[in-house]
């Protein structure tokens, strides 16, 4: 299994817009061969460990194999 953690920083004030486009694309990615998990994680405002800021989110991906990940890219 291949795990990918990607940190995405949008232009100031654009995170929700970028997340909207990301979420709209999620069903297509979930349908790809070998996709186990693909989704955003967002820091809770004021929560413990919130480190990246208001314009950033983290993408968590899991793929069955490196070949599946390469096909996604």
ZAKOLKE-263888 format. One record per residue (C-alpha): residue in three letters; x, z, y. Coordinates in pm, whole numbers, plus 50000, padded with zeros to 5 digits. Each point is the difference from the previous one (the first is absolute). Layout:
<nodes>
AlaXZY ...
</nodes>
This chain:
<nodes>
Unk500005000050000 Unk501244991250350 Unk499185022250298 Unk500244987750359 Unk499735022150308 Unk499884980350326 Unk499825015550347 Unk498044978450244 Unk500145006750374 Unk497504980950212 Unk500364993050369 Unk498855029850207 Unk496255004949970 Unk499574972449739 Unk500155020149675 Unk496234999249938 Unk499924962350055 Unk502944994649761 Unk498385023449744 Unk496774980050025 Unk501844967849909 Unk501925018249727 Unk496825014149845 Unk498294966050017 Unk502844985949788 Unk500005028349744 Unk497394985149760 Unk502084968149967 Unk503155020149923 Unk498165022549754 Unk498914968349816 Unk503604988349956 Unk501475002149652 Unk501965032149948 Unk498685018950304 Unk499405036349909 Unk499695014950349 Unk500174986550355 Unk498795019950298 Unk500845017250328 Unk500795036650056 Unk499575014450349 Unk501365032650143 Unk497245024750088 Unk500075005750374 Unk501775032850063 Unk500385005949629 Unk503055014949837 Unk502684974649930 Unk498544974450241 Unk503194982450088 Unk499504963450076 Unk497665000350299 Unk496654985650093 Unk500984963349965 Unk501465002449650 Unk498624999949647 Unk501604999049657 Unk499094974449734 Unk500155011949639 Unk500274972849736 Unk500315001749621 Unk500644969349787 Unk500274995849623 Unk503354982050026 Unk502534985250239 Unk498684965449913 Unk496515010250114 Unk501405013450328 Unk501984967950057 Unk496854979449939 Unk498225021150263 Unk502734993550258 
</nodes>
